[in-house]
Amino acid sequence: VEDTVVCVADGRIVSGATFVRRTVRCGDTAYRMGGVANVGTLPEHRGRGHSTAVLRALTARMDDAGIDFSLLGTGIPAFYARLGWEVWPLPHLTGRPLPAPDAPALRPATGDD
C-alpha cells in the first residue's frame, strides 16, 4: 500500500499506479529498482491528467525511497516518454515451449471456474 498512489475525484478512486521494489545486480553492484505496475484510470475519467499526476507522485515516492531506476512494460511508450521514461530496444524472442511430460493441464478459465 505504501508504494501505491491513487487519484480521488468525487469521493472515489479514479486512477492509480503502484511500484514493486526489487534489487537487481549488474556484476558486483546492486541497484534498487522500482517496477511500475497497475497504472490505470477509469474510462470516464481519462484525458483529465489523472494518470500523469499519479505517475509524477509515484516517481517522487520512488525518489524518496532511494530507488535507483524504474521500468515498466507498455504498449503506449509515448505516454510514458513524456514523463521521462525511455524506450530500450531489446531483442524480441518468440517461441513455443514444449510442456513437460508431467505438467498439469492448462486451459482458458471459464465462467464455471
Contacts in CASP RR format, 6 or more apart in sequence:
PFRMAT RR
TARGET T0000
AUTHOR 0000-0000-0000
METHOD contacts of the structure
MODEL  1
VEDTVVCVADGRIVSGATFVRRTVRCGDTAYRMGGVANVGTLPEHRGRGH
STAVLRALTARMDDAGIDFSLLGTGIPAFYARLGWEVWPLPHLTGRPLPA
PDAPALRPATGDD
3 18 0 8 1.000
3 19 0 8 1.000
3 20 0 8 1.000
3 21 0 8 1.000
3 61 0 8 1.000
3 65 0 8 1.000
4 16 0 8 1.000
4 17 0 8 1.000
4 18 0 8 1.000
4 38 0 8 1.000
5 16 0 8 1.000
5 17 0 8 1.000
5 18 0 8 1.000
5 54 0 8 1.000
5 57 0 8 1.000
5 58 0 8 1.000
5 61 0 8 1.000
6 13 0 8 1.000
6 15 0 8 1.000
6 16 0 8 1.000
6 54 0 8 1.000
7 13 0 8 1.000
7 14 0 8 1.000
7 15 0 8 1.000
7 16 0 8 1.000
7 41 0 8 1.000
7 50 0 8 1.000
7 51 0 8 1.000
7 53 0 8 1.000
7 54 0 8 1.000
8 14 0 8 1.000
9 45 0 8 1.000
9 50 0 8 1.000
14 41 0 8 1.000
14 42 0 8 1.000
14 45 0 8 1.000
14 50 0 8 1.000
15 40 0 8 1.000
15 41 0 8 1.000
15 42 0 8 1.000
15 45 0 8 1.000
15 50 0 8 1.000
15 51 0 8 1.000
15 53 0 8 1.000
15 54 0 8 1.000
16 38 0 8 1.000
16 39 0 8 1.000
16 40 0 8 1.000
16 41 0 8 1.000
16 50 0 8 1.000
16 51 0 8 1.000
16 54 0 8 1.000
17 36 0 8 1.000
17 37 0 8 1.000
17 38 0 8 1.000
17 39 0 8 1.000
17 40 0 8 1.000
17 51 0 8 1.000
17 54 0 8 1.000
17 55 0 8 1.000
17 58 0 8 1.000
18 36 0 8 1.000
18 37 0 8 1.000
18 38 0 8 1.000
18 58 0 8 1.000
19 34 0 8 1.000
19 35 0 8 1.000
19 36 0 8 1.000
19 37 0 8 1.000
19 58 0 8 1.000
19 61 0 8 1.000
19 62 0 8 1.000
19 67 0 8 1.000
19 70 0 8 1.000
20 34 0 8 1.000
20 35 0 8 1.000
20 37 0 8 1.000
21 32 0 8 1.000
21 33 0 8 1.000
21 34 0 8 1.000
21 35 0 8 1.000
21 65 0 8 1.000
21 67 0 8 1.000
22 32 0 8 1.000
22 33 0 8 1.000
22 34 0 8 1.000
22 35 0 8 1.000
23 30 0 8 1.000
23 31 0 8 1.000
23 32 0 8 1.000
23 33 0 8 1.000
24 30 0 8 1.000
24 31 0 8 1.000
24 33 0 8 1.000
25 31 0 8 1.000
31 68 0 8 1.000
31 69 0 8 1.000
32 65 0 8 1.000
32 66 0 8 1.000
32 67 0 8 1.000
32 68 0 8 1.000
33 67 0 8 1.000
33 68 0 8 1.000
33 69 0 8 1.000
33 70 0 8 1.000
33 71 0 8 1.000
34 62 0 8 1.000
34 67 0 8 1.000
34 69 0 8 1.000
34 70 0 8 1.000
34 71 0 8 1.000
35 70 0 8 1.000
35 71 0 8 1.000
35 72 0 8 1.000
36 55 0 8 1.000
36 58 0 8 1.000
36 70 0 8 1.000
36 71 0 8 1.000
36 72 0 8 1.000
36 73 0 8 1.000
37 72 0 8 1.000
39 51 0 8 1.000
39 54 0 8 1.000
39 55 0 8 1.000
39 72 0 8 1.000
40 51 0 8 1.000
41 47 0 8 1.000
41 50 0 8 1.000
41 51 0 8 1.000
51 79 0 8 1.000
52 83 0 8 1.000
55 80 0 8 1.000
55 83 0 8 1.000
56 83 0 8 1.000
59 70 0 8 1.000
59 83 0 8 1.000
62 70 0 8 1.000
70 85 0 8 1.000
71 85 0 8 1.000
72 80 0 8 1.000
72 85 0 8 1.000
74 80 0 8 1.000
77 85 0 8 1.000
77 87 0 8 1.000
81 87 0 8 1.000
99 106 0 8 1.000
END
